[in-house]
Amino acid sequence: TNGEILMAETKVIEFDGYKVNKPSDDILDNADIFDLLDDLQNGGENNLKLIKLLKALLGAEEYSKMRDYFVKKDGKFSATKAAEFVGKLLESFDPKD
């Protein structure tokens, strides 16, 4: 059935004990994602956009769950952890997978 096919194609990403389904490859067709990536790579001080990028990749609800997980686990959701998580998410789009 279609449900089985979708489950087979869903990749789970684990980062520091938190598991999330890999965002759909279709999300890379969103120009706003590329705009945020460009700001982060070339903006230096624009690291505030990191959270916007996480929300765009995960959706607001999943971002909130992920943030709550790390706040409970570590006492805060650090910018370093956010940047590492974004890196892990972006690696999941590598065509070698």
Phi, psi and omega in degrees: 000167179298324179301320179292320179296315179298319180296321180294329182273346182283126179254133178265132178254130177245133179222114177051041177091349180263132180248137179215147174289138178301133175300151179299144176300336179300336182296336179288351177271011181262114182299330179297325178298314180294324177298315178295318178299317179298315178300318181292320183284327187247355188266348180064278183278000183274025180294349174298337180285352179303316181292320177299320179294316177301316179295323179293322181285321186261334191092151186298320183293313180293323176302315181298317177298316181295316180297314179300320179302312183287328176296317178294319184287315189248354183088350177194166171249099187283156176298324178298315179296318179300315181295320179294322180294318176301315178302316179296317178297315182293324176299330183293345178271000180300126183295349179288340182289000000 
